Amino acid sequence: GQSTQSFFTPFYLSQEIG
């Protein structure tokens, strides 16, 4: 969500929410 990796890889954002 608020990690820099989330910006680089949208996949990380999905994992953070889940």
Residue pairs with C-beta under 8 A, 6 or more apart in sequence:
1 13
1 16
1 17
3 12
3 16
5 12
6 12
6 13
6 16
